[in-house]
Amino acid sequence: MASCLSSLCFCGLWVAVMLGLGVCSDDTESLSGAYAPGDIIIGILGSVHSKVKDLQDRVRPDKYTCTDFDLIPFVQSLAVIYTIEEINDSGFLPGIRLGYLMCDPCVYATKALQCVEHMLSINKTLAVYADNSNFSSPVKAFLGERYSELSIPVAKLLSLYMIPQISCTSSSPALSDKLRYASFFRVIPSDVYQTKALAKLMAYFNWDWVGVVSIDDDYGKPALENFLLERKEHICVDFQELLPNYLGFINIEQRIMEVANRIRSSTAKVVLLILRPELVEMLFQELIKTNTTRIWIASDAWSMARLVMKMKDINKVGEIFGFTFITSNIPGFEDYLQNLTISPGAKNDFIEEYKQIRFNCSSDQQSEHTSPVACNITGPQEANDDYLLHSVHLTKAYSQRVAVYAIAHAIKKVLQCNNTACSGNTNFMSWQLVDVLRKVNFTLDDETYSFNQVGDFENGYDLIMWKESGAERIPDVVGRFLIKNDKVEIDEHKIPWTNNTVPRSRCSEPCPPGTEKNISSISCCYTCTNCTEGYYSNATDQPACQKCPEGSWSLPGSRECQRWNIWFLEWSSAYSIVVVIGTVIGALLLVFSFIFFILHREKHIIKDILVISCLMKFGLMVSFGGVILFLGSPNIHLCRAQQTMYGLGFTLCVSCILVKALHIFLELMSSNPAKQRKLRKFDKPFVIIGILTAIQALICIFWMIFDPVNVEETQSKTQLLTMNRLCTQGSMYGFGVMHVYIALLAVLSFGLAFKGRDNETDPIVFSMLIHLFAWLCFIPIFITQYDSRPIVQISGIMVSNYGVICCHFAPKWFKILSEKAETKKAVKPPVESLTNDSDSGVVCGTSSETASIPSTPQSQFSIAESEQSNWDINSLHLSEASIASFRRRRLKSWRSRSLRPRSLRPRSWTLQSL
């Protein structure tokens, strides 16, 4: 039966459990590489060798042969042994001695299960129970494994028996699942935090375009997945490559070359390597051949690997950053390594193998670790040096010390130890430690440690940079990531960037302030587009421009918003000054005209139109007043007043002109007396003026009620960052009706004046033409140039007002003043007699007749069409030149009326007065 069982030694553990068979081996002693007796045994899983020989050709469950001695796990196992011996020597567990049993899985998960099987067996037999509550194992707790690929199957098995397992380096997030790995603990954080730290490091330096090479195992796959899930840091991956986890993979070199070529062809300047140190070394060797440099980000698996730091031409690969677990130095450990011996009563094949490698002079056994003075040493097992201190970063082994003390504190509580003795039974059930470990809280080297609810530590990571030191690299802490702070803190002054410039690794160039990202199918690849008007961005690489706050605006491509410049016709502007000067001059001309007409009210050209001309002046004065209201910052009351004042004022003026035109038209209808008498019924000037002005008033009232004007601020089309504060005209219906009504009155006045055109109608014709022409020119500008509407309307009003002044009032000033000047120059001595002059129309009498005519002042002299007059020659005092001048001016008018019956001649209105 024993022979049969020996041939099935390496059958799967679960097959053995299901069949209820005992599992043993004739060569079980070779499975334990190190051993020390004790009251309580701690199992150590340490892959001191990194390969299993001929694994790809394995067809029989033969004995595993391990190769490639690895110094890092070897030193870590020594740290465990040293800490156990330190606890034993310190009396931390009074009367209790801790022992250990170590097995080498050789970085192979199946062999790791074989190691656990061996450690759990009693007398080479592993008992199988339906209820494992009473399962008693010689090993009460396990330390290891280094890699998650091995820790995961081991944790599944040990969870069956609820035997605690504490790993110091296995960081796979899957191991935090207490439903599957109920008895697993670790003294480091989960890779969930490491991948978050990696992403934050890249985001800190704005490296958003990276490549990733990971190992194809239970460590690399979850780490890659978690890294890719950190999308909030906006990290994009240019390529993802996998390398086999088994170093003896038959095509490993070919695969390394393929990955190296992919790195060379990529535009990503930053590459994340989630690999074992041996794979990193092989990859770097291939890249060094072509002097390929990148910025390398190391995972915790190789961030402190001396193997890579000391490789040839390591300085040619570029800058290297990495995260490592927060560590410290183990007190006295350096002396222990320099005086490395096997304790009495203990066994340690790994120390013997190391010394054989280090101090053996045989040429067939020499390696990179062989000492230069090996051939001078006669007893390799007694020799020592400080090689381990320089080949391995001893701080990496500090977590082993923490793990051992965590188990020791749990044992101390289970055994109810005090300062002198432990009262508990050393043969306790292993599951009792699990519950204690979940609650343990202890202090070591002035630091406090405890496991969280999923059995992990939550301290953080140190950020290291590999700095050049001769032909090698040495790690230097340049930052940290504390889980509680959730951010990367970097000491930038410790990073010697070339030219003090952080290298870029981006799919697209950064978008400067004033632009936003136009993202393509890949979030990190984009084009930069300018912010549109009213939006801004004040930082680099903004995903979208922000809208300007209320009351501010921005031009396209702006990095900040500016307060609106409010435009209106300010009093201090050049145009406003011109308008004010023009308005004042116009008002002064109207005042002058009013005074002038009053002073010369007896003149024949003023006397009968004095009231109407005063009404015209009043209307123009109101219109000028409306112009002033266009200046300054508008409000709704000013907007209403400026339109109403112009509309009513100019309507009043045009109504007066229309009355004059109508009167002249009626006077010229002498050829049809009957029709003339009929139309004279409508010749009621003040009634017509009142009605026409009242109609305009009604138009303005309805406009202001149903379609009121208002004040609005609109963006200027001609001035940047300017808001025009303008009066609106409502929906333009009221504004249009008001101006159309004035235009109709002007056209009617023009028509009546043009119908009976002579010297007396010329002012009406020209003034109305000026008004109509001005507004016909300004209307297209008014409609199309919204910003210029106030200026256009002011200009139209000013032209119309001055057109009336220049055509209606100025000629009368000139005529009266000219006549006055001519009269003064032509004064002669009294004339004794006058002769008849048929052309002049003046009847001369005898000297006896003149004695009865009273003297007439020159200022009241007029020639009436309604009756004959006898003139006193002595009082007339008109020179012949004056009479001749007067005769020439009225010759045409008198001749046209010479045949008119006296009864039809008007008594109150004269042509010259009109």
Secondary structure, 3 states (H helix, E strand, C coil): CHHHHHHCCCCCHHHHHHHCCCCCCCCHHHHEEEEECCCEEEEEECCCEEEECCHHHCCCCCCCCEEEECHHHHHHHHHHHHHHHHHHHHCCCCCCCEEEEEECCCCCHHHHHHHHHHHHCECCECCCCCCHHHCCCCEEEEECCCCHHHHHHHHHHHHHHCCCEEECCCCCHHHHCCCCCCCEEECCCCHHHHHHHHHHHHHHCCCCEEEEEEEECCCHHHHHHHHHHCHHHCCEEEEEEEEECCCCCCCHHHHHHHHHHHHHHCCCCEEEEECCHHHHHHHHHHHHCCCCCCEEEECCCCCCCHHHHCCCCHHHCCCEEEEEECCCCCCCHHHHHHCCCCCCCCEEHHHHHHHHHHHCCCHHHCCCCCCCCHHHCCCHHHCCCCHHHHHCCHHHHHHHHHHHHHHHHHHHHHCCECCCCECCCCCCCCHHHHHHHHHCEEEECCEEEECCCCCCCCCEEEEEEEEEECCEEEEEEEEEEECCCCEEEECHHHCCCHHHCCCCCCCCCCCCCCEEEEECCCCCCEEEEECCCCEECCCCCCCCCEECCCCEECCCCCCCCEECEEECCCCCCHHHHHHHHHHHHHHHHHHHHHHHHHHCCCCCCCHHHHHHHHHHHHHHHHHHHHHHCCCCCCCHHHHHHHHHHHHHHHHHHHHHHHHHHHHHHHHCCCCCHHHHHHHHHHCCHHHHHHHHHHHHHHHHHHHHHHCCCCEEEEECCCCCCEEEEEECCCCCHHHHHHHHHHHHHHHHHHHHHHHCCCCCCHHHHHHHHHHHHHHHHHHHHHHHCHHHHHHHHHHHHHHHHHHHHHHHHHHHHHHHHHHHHHHHHCCCCCCCCCCCECCCCECCCCHHHHCCCCCCCHHHCCCCCCCCCCCCHHHHCCCHHHHHHHHHHHHHHHHHHCCCCHHHCCCCCCCCCC
